[in-house]
């Protein structure tokens, strides 16, 4: 019931509709690339510019940020979360339902955008492994991002701002300057998994983080974020209802 209700609330909101429109951007870029037919390797362009640069670096974190912070954060901000928490439901069930409600539409948009745009860019090139690699990676990456952003919505009333700082300042600047910080970047995990699955040469595409460590870190970060969110929500229940 929580899942269905949250999905209905999320899908009808303006930010979610904007993400639907944004999902068409990579597809449009891929079409322009094929029409222009530049003297570039289609596989290399698709992997590094389209999939890594546009989808994983920009679209994936933004769409998961929107859905992840709205799934529970909006109820906490307007005070209606107190009514939800007053019901005899385990906090783990609440977090799981909110996480699923955030991940399902976010992953759907990301996967559709990835599949269609990559299929257009890679048509006739034999780059199926690139498509498969980034499809699996973005599905997993969207889940971990949603875990992190749902946690942020429980920790702070400024979850959207905190998420933007994480995506554009931490992942976009800090992890590019200091390689040791990449173990704290969901973007790097996603690219690492894509590189692990895609059967390409280093010249075509190479991630900064190994695929196996990326998978392990995804599991650790996702589980930790959910665990902390459940614990924090339980504390919020006590404060909110007293």
Secondary structure, 3 states (H helix, E strand, C coil): CHHHHHHHHHHCCHHHHHHHHHHHHHHHHHHHHHHHCCCCCHHHHHHHHHHHHHHHHHHHHHHHHHHHHHHHHHHHHHCCHHHHHCCCCCHHHHHHHHHHHHHHHHHHHHHHHHHHHHHHHHCCCCCHHHHHHHHHHHHHHHHHHHHHHHHHHHHCCCHHHHHHHHHHHHHHHHHHHCHHHHHHCHHHHHHHHHHHHCCCCCCCCCCCCCHHHHHHHHHHHHHHHHHHHHHHHHHHHHHHHC
